Amino acid sequence: MGLWNLLWGRRAPDVSRTYTALVAAARALPLYEAGAPDTLDGRFDMLVLHLHLVLRRLRVLGQDNSPESHRFAQALFDHFFQNMDETLREMGVGDTSVGKRIRKMAQAYYGRAKAYDIALSGALSASSPDQIDKVAVVLARNLYPDCAPDSHTPPSLARLATYIISFEAGLGVCSLAQISAGSVPNISP
């Protein structure tokens, strides 16, 4: 894709400010105090979640057939996987294994994205217990895959689910210009 754009004179949008803001939001200490595990997998899940919420917003902005929204979303998505590739290499993963790990990460991303889309479908309300429970169940499954699902929502995951719903609602008023400037909602769980 990069070579194609280079040949035709198109440059991918600069997503560095947005990506940096997403990483900062995903690494915010209150998220981990609210129930996200502070592990490599937990950090990956928080970054995937924030990335997906922004991509959902860009999808809505792109419904007006805005090519800028589509291009920005694709560039942000590509940047995420390029960053994951670089991170794996920095961690010492061998060149022959990086591709396999990236494929697993892509599968994990798409699985989580689908689950979050289902949980976040419909009218969003951070005060709706049903909405909070739907999101919390997905969080429990993604953040704690080895634990048996409970019939109730742990308070920490309810807090995290409320944060996610509020974060998406905050993104709902952001324009493409705001998102591309790295302006994402600053919400505390």
Secondary structure, DSSP 8 states (H G I E B T S, - for coil): -HHHHHHTT------HHHHHHHHHHHT-HHHHHTT---SHHHHHHHHHHHHHHHHHHHHHHGGG--HHHHHHHHHHHHHHHHHHHHHHHHTT--HHHHHHHHHHHHHHHHHHHHHHHHHT-S---TT-HHHHHHHHHHHHHHH-TTS---SS--HHHHHHHHHHHHHHHHHTT--HHHHHTT-------
